[in-house]
C-alpha cells in the first residue's frame, strides 16, 4: 500500500449531501508529502459491499470510511490521523465514538462505558454528544460508530453476513480485534465531526442484531 496516500470512501445515495461533505474534506490541511483521493460508491447493495469495492480500488494505506452526511470540522484531522497511526502500529482502526464493552444484546451504545464526542442530529435536532473523557491519545474500545472509521489496515468487510446498512461497523470492529489489532476512539478536545443524520431508519436492524450476536457472541459482555 502507498504509505503517503489517504483515501476518503463513502457510499452515496444523496449527491447534494455528499457534495457538502466533500466541501469540508477538501478544506482539510493535507500533511506534507501526502496525496488525497476520493472514492464514492453509488447504488451500493450494502455498506459492506460498497466499502469492499472501494477498498480494493485504492492503494492508499490510510482509508477514511465516512458517511455522506458527516462533516469534518477539525482542520488538522488528517495530520492528527497520520500522527496517531504512525505512533501506534497496533491500532488498526479509529473513530470518534465507541464503547469499551458491548452488551449481550449487541447494541454497543447501550454500554455504560461510552467514549468520544460528536455533533449529532439522531434525536431530531443537532446537539453535541460527549461521553467519558479520554486521558491518552486514544481509548481502546470494542466497537466504534460507523459515522467515520479510519484504518491503516485493510481487512475485508463482512458482506457475506451483513447485507444491509446495520452492524457493519460493529462487525468490522470485531474483525479488527480478531485479527490482533486494536480499535480506538480519538481523544478530541472538542467534537471534530458533525453527523447530520436525522432520526435513524431501523429497517432490518433486528435481523442483523441477531446475526451479530450469533457470530460474535463470545466478544459480548
Helices and strands as residue ranges (DSSP letters): E 2-12, H 15-26, E 35-42, H 47-57, E 60-66, E 70-72, H 77-87, E 91-95, E 97-99, G 108-110, E 114-120, E 127-130, E 138-140, E 143-144, E 148-151, H 168-178, E 182-186, E 193-195, H 205-216, G 217-219
